[in-house]
């Protein structure tokens, strides 16, 4: 279903208060015009370079070579690090409009960004040829362990895991692990997605889907279902049943838009059944004091990022926001 009531606010406009009201009710909001078109296209070009550099035989101009290079979820394969730290990705994380959108929703300017991967959902339609095996299977999930997020007895356990993260190990895996290791005691926890090309407004366009308002019923849902759900330990992606797809609606986005949602919101993605790629980068910010609760972790994270910034030749571009 195409979502008919998306609140799309021009970035940094006076409409931000109405956007917050929409966000509180439905659990998500789209900020339009966050990134300029030239920056979107430059980022797309670098995504392709990333895939081609790490996957022999992939050619941007040859559709028949696109069977390799991506996972079934549209993430580039064989990257040297679990999170991507290319200059084009770092540039986005210090972009003033991106930072201010998150700051406005978190109600603080003292925030820190995450580092993650990128999404390139291949088009399944090409000149009458259908490649359904390239399609992302429609899904909805929670990027958290709901039992640990909601259980007060788990807050200390989550904190201990976060405190023990070391960021140079296992191809920088900790930058991914921290994203889903969350607890309700952290306050408002947000996720986001930057979009780099217009997504077709038809249901065939793929992209993010959400169950509007589901963040407000997470606790009630968990109490009613916890006895039938296999509980696990540690951060995870909790996948919900296919029956929940009937409640999901698709979020249409223009190039340069930023979707922000409450991490309690049930969300996912649906198949790109169009003739165009879908390009996206997951992004999130959190209040800096969440990170500084774990001094050793924060110090290690900062040292690893400083080294990466130098290796990527980004130190001259690093801004006060960065």
Helices and strands as residue ranges (DSSP letters): E 8-10, H 16-26, E 28-32, H 37-54, G 63-65, H 87-93, H 96-106, E 111-113, E 119-121, E 125-126, E 129-130, G 132-134, E 139-142, H 146-150, G 152-154, H 155-163, H 174-180, G 184-186, E 190-195, G 203-205, E 207-210, G 214-217, H 218-225, G 226-228, E 238-239, G 242-247, E 249-250, E 258-262, E 267-270, E 278-283, E 285-287, H 288-292, H 295-311
